[in-house]
């Protein structure tokens, strides 16, 4: 059985190309949604007078990819706080939105919006509405980036790299239940694919984080609760992005070559069991794209990283 959901995420060229690469997506079709009147032309939509938004119709197989997963990926590639603007594109035609056909999808979508609001600390400006109308775009817009590999795309290249990384990681981990093995494979794959300076895990052991599987130069063996970037992410139970480690109060310098850092907690039952720590030799390396996709990776790991902190030896 195939289901359908509609994503408006700015210019539809990149959004279409992204979702075409998602395992379980059967078809991604760019078009115009939720405007006034009959089928518009691109030139008419471009005037911002029709009410239509550039939108991608995503047909997917729920047994292979869930609606929840698709929405997480969608929020990972947009700026949900930017009104009528994504990347360099501005106008109501570039507003973000999720449009649904089946009422049974609404509770799932509402929960996704609730979680996104919790993550952002404020409500996203992304629309959540029933689909009122959808018209496929002209032929030259279909598969645009396949026809024009060097064409404009407002999505950063690393979003596509992260997508493949996430999907390959799920395949590689399979039904493996050993948490050290899963962390080891994850650290190696991120290090190999994304070329970061240091990628690794610190495990919660009592009142300290203890070094786990990693890739890169030697690192600190133990970090206290609330200490440094890793300890802060543990304490706050949230991802911490540091553009310049020299400006982070209490930064623990495991290596003088590290200039920016991101730390993502792995949660089980609301408690942190470990953190994923990634360092770069450049300042300003990490942003919301990294945070979103590394958060998805943390969720991939979390179901099997189920040892409670008090039980870790």
MARGU-416025 format. One record per atom (N, C-alpha, C, CB): residue in three letters; x, y, z. Coordinates in steps of 0.02 Angstrom, whole numbers, plus 50000, padded with zeros to 5 digits. Glycine has a CB too. Example, Ala and Ser with C-alpha at 12.3 -4.5 7.8 and 13.67 -1.06 7.14 Angstrom:
<sites>
Ala506604971650390/Ala506154977550390/Ala506604983550390/Ala505654977650452/Ser506424988850354/Ser506844994750357/Ser506455000250394/Ser507044997050286/
</sites>
This chain:
<sites>
Unk500424994050000/Unk500005000050000/Unk500445006350000/Unk499535000050061/Unk500265011149960/Unk500635017449956/Unk500225023049987/Unk500815019049883/Unk500545027250027/Unk500215033150056/Unk500545039450028/Unk500255032950134/Unk500215045050040/Unk500445051350012/Unk500455056850065/Unk500005053449952/Unk500975060950063/Unk501025066850105/Unk501335072450062/Unk501445065450171/Unk501185078650079/Unk501415084250038/Unk501855088850081/Unk500815088250008/Unk502465090250056/Unk502945094350092/Unk503105100750051/Unk503585090350107/Unk502995106550081/Unk503215112850053/Unk503825115050093/Unk502645118350056/Unk504395115250059/Unk505025116750095/Unk505475121550058/Unk505395110450108/Unk505165126550026/Unk505565131149985/Unk505575128649914/Unk506275131850013/Unk506095130449877/Unk506155128349807/Unk506065120849800/Unk506825130449779/Unk505605118749758/Unk505435111549755/Unk505955107349719/Unk504775110749722/Unk506435110349684/Unk506945106349651/Unk507345102249701/Unk507415110949611/Unk507595105549754/Unk507995101949803/Unk507595097349846/Unk508355106849846/Unk506985099349865/Unk506565095249908/Unk506375088749871/Unk505925099049929/Unk506205089449807/Unk506055083449767/Unk506655078849765/Unk505835085449696/Unk507245081549750/Unk507845077549742/Unk508015074049808/Unk508435081949719/Unk507915077449864/Unk508065074449929/Unk507605068549943/Unk507985079749985/Unk506955069449935/Unk506495064149953/Unk506515058349904/Unk505785066849958/Unk506725059549843/Unk506825054049796/Unk507365049149821/Unk507015056749727/Unk507815051649863/Unk508345047449889/Unk508175043849953/Unk508945051549901/Unk507575044749979/Unk507375041450042/Unk507135034350028/Unk506825045550078/Unk507435029550061/Unk507215022650054/Unk506485022050076/Unk507665017950096/Unk506075019150033/Unk505365018450048/Unk504935023550013/Unk505255018850122/Unk505245028649984/Unk504865033549945/Unk504815030949873/Unk505195040649948/Unk504215030349849/Unk504105027749781/Unk504145033249729/Unk503425024249778/Unk503905039249747/Unk503885044649698/Unk503875051349734/Unk503275043849651/Unk504215056249705/Unk504195063049729/Unk504055067549670/Unk504865065049765/Unk503505071449674/Unk503275075449617/Unk503225082749638/Unk502595072849590/Unk503605087249608/Unk503535094349624/Unk502915097349593/Unk504155098249600/Unk502605102049629/Unk502015105349603/Unk501815111249646/Unk501435100449599/Unk501185113249639/Unk500935119149673/Unk500325117149715/Unk500745124849621/Unk500325119149779/Unk499805116849825/Unk499475122649861/Unk500095111949875/Unk498835121449878/Unk498445125649923/Unk498425132949903/Unk498715124949993/Unk498295134149839/Unk498195140949816/Unk497485142049792/Unk498685142549760/Unk497385147349756/Unk496715149149731/Unk496665147749656/Unk496555156649746/Unk496105145049636/Unk495975144149565/Unk496215137449539/Unk496285149649527/Unk496235136949472/Unk496425130849439/Unk497175130649428/Unk496065130149372/Unk497405125649391/Unk498115124449382/Unk498485130749359/Unk498225118849331/Unk498955133149399/Unk499335139249381/Unk499965137449342/Unk499515143249445/Unk500245142349311/Unk500905141649281/Unk501425143849332/Unk500965145749214/Unk502045141849319/Unk502585143949363/Unk502635151549366/Unk503255140949340/Unk502545154749309/Unk502585162049305/Unk502045165249349/Unk502515164349233/Unk501445162349350/Unk500905164949392/Unk501065164049466/Unk500245161649375/Unk501305158149484/Unk501485156749554/Unk502035161449577/Unk501695149449563/Unk502495162949532/Unk503075167149549/Unk502875174249569/Unk503555167449490/Unk502285176449549/Unk502065183149567/Unk501835183749639/Unk501495185349521/Unk501755177949673/Unk501525177849742/Unk500805180549750/Unk501995181849786/Unk500415180049698/Unk499715182449701/Unk499205176749699/Unk499575187249644/Unk499445170649689/Unk498985164949681/Unk498865161149746/Unk499255160149628/Unk499295162149795/Unk499235158549858/Unk499535151549856/Unk498515157949876/Unk499795149349798/Unk500085142749794/Unk500785142649824/Unk500115140449721/Unk500965136849852/Unk501645135749878/Unk501985130349837/Unk501625133849954/Unk502625131249824/Unk502995125949791/Unk503015119949839/Unk503725128349771/Unk502775114349815/Unk502645108549859/Unk502845102149823/Unk501905108249879/Unk503035097149862/Unk503215090649833/Unk502735085349860/Unk503955088849850/Unk502425081849814/Unk501995076149833/Unk502425069949841/Unk501425074949779/Unk502445067349903/Unk502865061549918/Unk502425055349927/Unk503285062849983/Unk502515050649882/Unk502165044149887/Unk502645039249919/Unk501915041649817/Unk502435036049973/Unk502895031750010/Unk502565025250031/Unk503155035350072/Unk502975020450048/Unk502755013850070/Unk502845013550146/Unk503155007950035/Unk502295013850184/Unk502365014450257/Unk502705008550291/Unk501685015250287/Unk502705002750258/Unk503064997050286/Unk503824998050283/Unk502874990650250/Unk504045002650241/Unk504765003850234/Unk504995010450265/Unk504955003750161/Unk504565015350264/Unk504725021750295/Unk504085024650324/Unk505065026750244/Unk504105026650387/Unk503505029150420/Unk503395036550408/Unk503535027750494/Unk502795038750420/Unk502645045850415/Unk503065049750465/Unk501895047150427/Unk503155047050525/Unk503565050350575/Unk504275051450550/Unk503585046350640/Unk504555046450517/Unk505245047050491/Unk505275052250436/Unk505495040250464/Unk504775052350393/Unk504775057250338/Unk504735064350366/Unk504185055950291/Unk504325065350417/Unk504255072050445/Unk504905074250480/Unk503675072250495/Unk505245069550514/Unk505885071250545/Unk506385073450492/Unk506155065150584/Unk506395069850436/Unk506855071750382/Unk506665078550353/Unk506845066450327/Unk506015079750347/Unk505785086250321/Unk506015091950366/Unk505025086350314/Unk505915091250431/Unk506125096550477/Unk506885097250478/Unk505865095050548/Unk507245091950461/Unk507975092250460/Unk508235096550404/Unk508265085350456/Unk507845097250349/Unk508105100850290/Unk507815107750282/Unk507975096850228/Unk507355109850327/Unk507075116550321/Unk507275120750382/Unk506315116350315/Unk507175127250376/Unk507205131750434/Unk506495132950455/Unk507585138550417/Unk506255129550507/Unk505545129950527/Unk505355136550560/Unk505385124450573/Unk505845140950570/Unk505705147450601/Unk505745153150550/Unk506195148750658/Unk505875151450488/Unk505935156550436/Unk505265157150398/Unk506515154950387/Unk504955162850403/Unk504305163950372/Unk504385166150299/Unk503895169250411/Unk504095162250254/Unk504095163850182/Unk504805164750154/Unk503695170250170/Unk505265161050180/Unk505955161350155/Unk506325154950172/Unk506325167450184/Unk506645151950123/Unk507095146250133/Unk507705147450089/Unk506745139450116/Unk508295147250120/Unk508905148650083/Unk508885155750057/Unk508995143750025/Unk509025156649993/Unk509015163249962/Unk508335164949932/Unk509555163649908/Unk507865160349937/Unk507215161249905/Unk506705164349953/Unk506945154549878/Unk506365169449931/Unk505905173049975/Unk505245174249939/Unk506205179749997/Unk504695173649978/Unk504025174649951/Unk503555169449980/Unk504025174249874/Unk502905170749977/Unk502425165950005/Unk502435159349968/Unk501725168950003/Unk502665159249907/Unk502705152949869/Unk503245148349898/Unk502855154349796/Unk503685151249939/Unk504225147349970/Unk504095145950043/Unk504885150949962/Unk503475146950066/Unk503315145550135/Unk503385138050148/Unk502605147950153/Unk503475136250211/Unk503515129150228/Unk502845126650253/Unk504065127950282/Unk502705120350238/Unk502065117550259/Unk502045110050249/Unk501505120750221/Unk501615106850287/Unk501455099750278/Unk500705099250267/Unk501685095450340/Unk500515096350211/Unk499815095950192/Unk499625088550186/Unk499685099650125/Unk499085086650219/Unk498905079650224/Unk498215078450193/Unk498905077350298/Unk498105072150172/Unk497465070250142/Unk497045065950189/Unk497595066350077/Unk497365061850230/Unk497015057250273/Unk496965060050345/Unk497365050350274/Unk496355060750371/Unk496275063250440/Unk496665059050491/Unk495545063350459/Unk496765052650477/Unk497125048350524/Unk497865050350530/Unk497065041050501/Unk498115054150482/Unk498815056450486/Unk498885062450534/Unk499065058450416/Unk498345065850548/Unk498395072050587/Unk498695070950656/Unk497715075250594/Unk498495065950696/Unk498805065150762/Unk499565064050758/Unk498485059150799/Unk499785060350708/Unk500505059250699/Unk500855065750684/Unk500635054150642/Unk500555069750641/Unk500855076150622/Unk500845081050681/Unk500495079050562/Unk500295081150718/Unk500255085650776/Unk500785083850828/Unk499555085250807/Unk500905077450838/Unk501425075350885/Unk502115077450860/Unk501395067750896/Unk502225076850794/Unk502855079050766/Unk502965086550775/Unk502895077250692/Unk502435090450767/Unk502485097650778/Unk502605099150852/Unk501855101150753/Unk502295095350896/Unk502395096350968/Unk503135095150986/Unk501935091651009/Unk503425089850959/Unk504125088250973/Unk504585093550943/Unk504295081350946/Unk504415095950884/Unk504825101150853/Unk504795107650893/Unk504595102450780/Unk504205109250919/Unk504125115150961/Unk504545114451025/Unk503385116250979/Unk504535108451053/Unk504925107151113/Unk505675107951098/Unk504785100051140/Unk505885105551041/Unk506585105951021/Unk506805113151009/Unk506715101750959/Unk506365116950975/Unk506535123850957/Unk506445128751015/Unk506105126050899/Unk506005127051061/Unk505835131651115/Unk505315136651095/Unk506455135151139/Unk505045135951035/Unk504515140251010/Unk504175136650953/Unk504805147150986/Unk503585138950933/Unk503205135550881/Unk503495137050812/Unk502465137750884/Unk503555131950770/Unk503775133150701/Unk503255137050662/Unk503935126550665/Unk503475140750612/Unk503005144450569/Unk502755140050512/Unk503345150850542/Unk502975133950510/Unk502765129150459/Unk502015127850465/Unk503165122550465/Unk501665127950409/Unk500945126650408/Unk500815119150418/Unk500635129050342/Unk500255117650450/Unk499995110850454/Unk499265111350436/Unk500105107650526/Unk499095109150375/Unk498415110050350/Unk498225104150306/Unk498345116650311/Unk497565103050298/Unk497355098050249/Unk497525100350179/Unk496595096650255/Unk497645095650134/Unk497775097550065/Unk497125099950033/Unk498065091550025/Unk497155105850003/Unk496565108649969/Unk496615107549894/Unk496495116149985/Unk497215108049867/Unk497315107149795/Unk498055105949782/Unk497055113149755/Unk498195102249729/Unk498885101149708/Unk498895100149633/Unk499195095049744/Unk499345103749600/Unk499425103249527/Unk500165102049512/Unk499175109749491/Unk500325096449479/Unk501035095249461/Unk501325100949421/Unk501095088649421/Unk501945102449434/Unk502295107849398/Unk502435105749326/Unk502945109749434/Unk502645110549286/Unk502795109349216/Unk503355104049210/Unk503005115849182/Unk503375100849151/Unk503845095349140/Unk504565097249154/Unk503785092949068/Unk504755103449138/Unk505465105149147/Unk505665105749221/Unk505615111749112/Unk505155106049266/Unk505305105949337/Unk505385098849364/Unk504755109649375/Unk505095093949330/Unk505125087049354/Unk505835084349347/Unk504625082549315/Unk506095081349401/Unk506775078449402/Unk507295083649381/Unk506805072449355/Unk507185089849402/Unk507605095349378/Unk508345094349392/Unk507375101849410/Unk508515092149453/Unk509215091449470/Unk509535085249440/Unk509305091349545/Unk509125080449419/Unk509395074849380/Unk509575077149310/Unk508885069049378/Unk509145081449282/Unk509275084049215/Unk509815089449215/Unk508625087049185/Unk509885092849272/Unk510365098449278/Unk510775097449342/Unk509995105349278/Unk511265092949341/Unk511645091349403/Unk511965097449435/Unk512175086349387/Unk512125102449396/Unk512425108449425/Unk511925113949438/Unk512965111049380/Unk511285112249435/Unk510755117249444/Unk510695119649516/Unk510105114349422/Unk510305124949524/Unk510225128049589/Unk509855123349638/Unk509845134649583/Unk510115123049698/Unk509785119249752/Unk509925122949817/Unk510035111749756/Unk509395124749853/Unk509495128549915/Unk509695124149973/Unk508865132349933/Unk509645117549964/Unk509845112950018/Unk510605111850015/Unk509475106250012/Unk510945111950071/Unk511665110750071/Unk511825103550053/Unk511965112450139/Unk512395102550022/Unk512595095850000/Unk512615091050058/Unk513275096149966/Unk512805093450118/Unk512865088850173/Unk512205085750195/Unk513185092350232/Unk511645088850178/Unk510995085850194/Unk510915079350156/Unk510415090750176/Unk511135079150093/Unk511085073050053/Unk511585067850078/Unk511215074549978/Unk512175070150100/Unk512675065450127/Unk512425062450192/Unk513345069050139/Unk512115066550234/Unk511845063850297/Unk511285058850284/Unk511595069650341/Unk510865060250234/Unk510315055650219/Unk510585048750202/Unk509895058350161/Unk511075048450158/Unk511365041950141/Unk511705038850200/Unk511865042750083/Unk512045042850242/Unk512375040250301/Unk511865037050348/Unk512755045850337/Unk511315040450361/Unk510795037850407/Unk510525031250380/Unk510225042950416/Unk510385031050316/Unk510085024950287/Unk510575019250286/Unk509825026450217/Unk511205020650271/Unk511715015350272/Unk511845012950343/Unk512365017850240/Unk511825017550390/Unk511935015650460/Unk511395010750484/Unk511955021850504/Unk510775012250468/Unk510225007650487/Unk510345000750459/Unk509555010450463/Unk510575000550397/Unk510694994050364/Unk511274990450398/Unk510844995050289/Unk511814994050412/Unk512404990950441/Unk512284988450513/Unk512984995850441/Unk511904992350551/Unk511774990350620/Unk511294984450623/Unk511484996150660/Unk510814984250577/Unk510354978650573/Unk510044977050640/Unk510704972650547/Unk510084970750660/Unk509784968550724/Unk510314967550778/Unk509384962150714/Unk510904970450768/Unk511424970050819/Unk511184973450884/Unk512084973450794/Unk511274970050940/Unk511024972651004/Unk511584975151050/Unk510634967351039/Unk512214973551036/Unk512754975851080/Unk512884983251069/Unk513394971751066/Unk512834987151123/Unk512884994351117/Unk513574996651097/Unk512674997651181/Unk514094993251120/Unk514774995251102/Unk514894994051028/Unk515294991351144/Unk514654988551003/Unk514724987150931/Unk514354992350889/Unk514464980050915/Unk513764994150911/Unk513364999150874/Unk513705006050875/Unk512654999550904/Unk513965007850933/Unk514325014250938/Unk514955014150895/Unk514495015751010/Unk515315008650895/Unk515925008150856/Unk515785008950782/Unk516275001350869/Unk515275005450757/Unk515095005950686/Unk514875013050668/Unk514545000950669/Unk514495016150714/Unk514245022850701/Unk514815027950698/Unk513745024850756/Unk515265027650747/Unk515835032250748/Unk516255031550685/Unk516275031150809/Unk516375025350664/Unk516785024150605/Unk516455026850542/Unk516935016650597/Unk515795025850536/Unk515445027950475/Unk515415035550470/Unk514745024950473/Unk515255038950526/Unk515235046250525/Unk515915049050509/Unk514985048950593/Unk516435046350539/Unk517125048650528/Unk517325047850455/Unk517615044950574/Unk517155042050427/Unk517335040550358/Unk516955044850308/Unk517215033150343/Unk516305045750320/Unk515885049250271/Unk515925056850276/Unk515165047050279/Unk515955059450337/Unk515915066650347/Unk516595070050357/Unk515475068050406/Unk517115066050368/Unk517805068550372/Unk517895073650429/Unk517995071850306/Unk517585072250485/Unk517695076550543/Unk518355074750577/Unk517105075850593/Unk518605079250619/Unk519245078250653/Unk519205072650705/Unk519465084750687/Unk518655072550743/Unk518575067550796/Unk517835065750802/Unk518865070250865/Unk517695059350806/Unk517005056950814/Unk517005051350865/Unk516705054450745/Unk516615052050917/Unk516615046650966/Unk516055047351017/Unk517265046351001/Unk516045042651063/Unk515535042351114/Unk515845042651184/Unk515115035951106/Unk515485045751229/Unk515635045351300/Unk515025042151334/Unk515805052351331/Unk515145036951374/Unk514605033351407/Unk514515035751479/Unk514745025751406/Unk513895036051500/Unk513745038051569/Unk513915032251615/Unk512995040051577/Unk514385033651661/Unk514595028751712/Unk514585032251779/Unk515305025851696/Unk514045031251817/Unk513975034651880/Unk513915042051870/Unk514565033051925/Unk514375045951900/Unk514345053151895/Unk514835055951844/Unk514465056351962/Unk515075051651798/Unk515555053751748/Unk515375050951679/Unk516255051651768/Unk515635054351629/Unk515625051651561/Unk516305048251550/Unk515495057251508/Unk516275042051525/Unk516895038251513/Unk516965037051439/Unk516885031451553/Unk517575037951413/Unk517705037251342/Unk517485030451316/Unk518435038351328/Unk517125030651260/Unk516905024551226/Unk517225024051158/Unk516145024451220/Unk516915020351112/Unk517195019651045/Unk517275026451011/Unk516755015051003/Unk517845027350976/Unk517945033750941/Unk518415032850882/Unk518235038950989/Unk518415037950839/Unk518875038350783/Unk519225045150786/Unk518495037450714/Unk519895045050781/Unk520265051250785/Unk520835050650835/Unk519815056950803/Unk521155056250851/Unk521715056150898/Unk521475054650969/Unk522085062850897/Unk521965053451013/Unk521815051851083/Unk521395057351114/Unk522455050751123/Unk520985055451164/Unk520505060151193/Unk520485059551269/Unk519815059051164/Unk520115063951300/Unk520015063751372/Unk519675057151391/Unk519585069751396/Unk519895054151445/Unk519615047851466/Unk518955048651504/Unk520115044051509/Unk518915053851545/Unk518325054951587/Unk518135062351588/Unk518445052251659/Unk517485063551591/Unk517225070451594/Unk516675070651646/Unk516965072851524/Unk516695075551690/Unk516205076051743/Unk515535078751720/Unk516475080451797/Unk515025077351760/Unk514345079751747/Unk514325087351745/Unk513855077051801/Unk514075090151690/Unk514035097451683/Unk514695100751664/Unk513795100351746/Unk515215096751652/Unk515865099551635/Unk515985099351560/Unk516425095651671/Unk516265104851534/Unk516405105151463/Unk515775104651420/Unk516885099651444/Unk515875103751356/Unk515305103351310/Unk514935096751320/Unk515535104051237/Unk515305091251327/Unk514985084751336/Unk514575084351400/Unk515515079251335/Unk514885086651454/Unk514525086451518/Unk513925091151519/Unk514995088351575/Unk513965096651482/Unk513395101251478/Unk512825098151439/Unk513615107851444/Unk512975094751384/Unk512445091351345/Unk512115085951388/Unk512745088251281/Unk512505082451428/Unk512235077451475/Unk511775080751525/Unk512805073651512/Unk512005086251554/Unk511615089751606/Unk510965092551577/Unk512035095351636/Unk511005095651519/Unk510415098751489/Unk509955093851452/Unk510625104151441/Unk510225087951437/Unk509855082951399/Unk509655085651330/Unk509225080651437/Unk510105089451300/Unk509965092351235/Unk510615093251196/Unk509585099051242/Unk510545093751131/Unk511125094751088/Unk511435101651100/Unk510925093951014/Unk512085101851103/Unk512455108051112/Unk512905109051052/Unk512865107951179/Unk512815114751018/Unk513235116550960/Unk513685122350981/Unk512785118450898/Unk514325121550971/Unk514815126650991/Unk515205128850929/Unk515295124051047/Unk515075134750903/Unk515435137150843/Unk516175138250854/Unk515125143550818/Unk516355140350915/Unk517055141750932/Unk517175139351003/Unk517235149350923/Unk517555133951012/Unk517645131051079/Unk518005135851126/Unk518015124551074/Unk518395140451098/Unk518755145151141/Unk518275149951176/Unk519265149151100/Unk517675150651149/Unk517175155151178/Unk516695151451225/Unk516795158651123/Unk516785144851233/Unk516335141051276/Unk516615140751347/Unk516225133851249/Unk516245143451396/Unk516495143551465/Unk516625136451491/Unk516005147151511/Unk517215135351518/Unk517365128851547/Unk517535123551496/Unk516795126551588/Unk517695125551434/Unk517855120651383/Unk518445116351404/Unk518015124151316/Unk518395109851393/Unk518935105151409/Unk519315103751345/Unk518655098551442/Unk519935105751342/Unk520325105151280/Unk520665098351277/Unk520845110751274/Unk520315093351249/Unk520635086851240/Unk521155087151184/Unk520105081551222/Unk521045091751136/Unk521545092751083/Unk521545100151065/Unk521375088451020/Unk522145102851056/Unk522205109951038/Unk521985111250966/Unk522915112251048/Unk521905105950926/Unk521695106650857/Unk520945107450849/Unk521925100750816/Unk520565105650900/Unk519835106250897/Unk519635113550901/Unk519495102150954/Unk519215115750853/Unk519005122750852/Unk518245123550861/Unk519225125950788/Unk517855118750838/Unk517125118950848/Unk516895111950865/Unk516755121650785/Unk516285111450895/Unk516075105050923/Unk515315104650925/Unk516365104150994/Unk515065098550919/Unk514365097150930/Unk514315090750972/Unk513985096350862/Unk513865090851021/Unk513765085151064/Unk513015083651067/Unk514055086451136/Unk512845077351054/Unk512155075151050/Unk512035069651102/Unk511975072550979/Unk511555070551148/Unk511425065351198/Unk511025059551169/Unk511065068351258/Unk511175053551194/Unk510765047651179/Unk510315046451239/Unk511215041351164/Unk509665046451227/Unk509185045951281/Unk508835039251283/Unk508665051551275/Unk508695036851342/Unk508295030851352/Unk507865031951413/Unk508755024451360/Unk507215031751403/Unk506765032951460/Unk506845039851490/Unk506875027751513/Unk507045044651448/Unk507125051451473/Unk507795052751506/Unk506595053051521/Unk508225047751510/Unk508885048551541/Unk509435047751489/Unk508975043451598/Unk509965051451499/Unk510535051051453/Unk510955044951470/Unk510965057551457/Unk511095040751420/Unk511515034851430/Unk512205035851401/Unk511185028751399/Unk512265040551353/Unk512905041951321/Unk512825048451282/Unk513135036051275/Unk513385051051258/Unk513365056851214/Unk513795055351153/Unk513605063351250/Unk513575057851096/Unk513965057651034/Unk514325064351028/Unk513505056250971/Unk514985064151025/Unk515395070151025/Unk515775070550958/Unk515895070151084/Unk515725076350924/Unk516065077250860/Unk516435083950860/Unk515565076850801/Unk517065083750839/Unk517475089750838/Unk517715091250767/Unk518075089050885/Unk517835097650754/Unk518095099950690/Unk518695104450702/Unk517555103550649/Unk519155104650654/Unk519735109050659/Unk519575116150634/Unk520315106250620/Unk518965117150609/Unk518755123750586/Unk518215126550633/Unk518495123450514/Unk518185133050639/Unk517645136150677/Unk517005136150635/Unk517825143350699/Unk516435136150669/Unk515795136850635/Unk515605131050590/Unk515795142950595/Unk515865125150605/Unk515725119350561/Unk515005116850567/Unk516195113650578/Unk514735116950627/Unk514105113550640/Unk513515118450644/Unk514145109650704/Unk512945116250617/Unk512355120450616/Unk511735116250628/Unk512295124350550/Unk511145118950611/Unk510525115450624/Unk510455109050583/Unk509935119950610/Unk510765108850524/Unk510745102750483/Unk511105097050519/Unk511075104050414/Unk511715098550544/Unk512095093550582/Unk511695091350644/Unk512785096350604/Unk511425096150680/Unk511055094550741/Unk510465090050727/Unk510825100950776/Unk510095091550673/Unk509495087650658/Unk509675080550637/Unk509105091050602/Unk510155079850592/Unk510315073050569/Unk510685069050621/Unk510725073450505/Unk511125072050660/Unk511455068450714/Unk510955066550768/Unk512025072550744/Unk510425070650777/Unk509885068850822/Unk509515062650798/Unk509395074550830/Unk509415062150732/Unk509105056150703/Unk509545050050715/Unk508965057150628/Unk510205050950706/Unk510665045450719/Unk510645043350792/Unk511385047450699/Unk510595048150837/Unk510545046450908/Unk509915042350922/Unk510535052950951/Unk509375043950887/Unk508765040150896/Unk508825033050867/Unk508185043750862/Unk509215032350813/Unk509335025750786/Unk509705021450837/Unk509755026250720/Unk510165024450873/Unk510545020850923/Unk510165019650988/Unk511185024550938/Unk509745024351007/Unk509445024251073/Unk509045017951090/Unk508995030051079/Unk508645015151045/Unk508265009151064/Unk508695003351087/Unk507845006951006/Unk509305002851061/Unk509744997451082/Unk510234999551137/Unk510134994751022/Unk510295006051148/Unk510725008551201/Unk510285009251263/Unk511065015451182/Unk510065003551289/Unk509535003551339/Unk509775002251410/Unk509024998451321/Unk510435001351419/Unk510685000251487/Unk510605006651527/Unk511424997951486/Unk510245006151583/Unk510145011951626/Unk510815014351653/Unk509655010351684/Unk510895020951665/Unk511525023451690/Unk511795019851751/Unk511455030651705/Unk511345017951797/Unk511575014751859/Unk511835007651846/Unk510995014451909/Unk511685004751788/Unk511884997951773/Unk512524997551731/Unk511324994351737/Unk512755003251705/Unk513355003251664/Unk513965002451709/Unk513395009651622/Unk514394997851692/Unk514984996551732/Unk515604998951696/Unk515054989051749/
</sites>
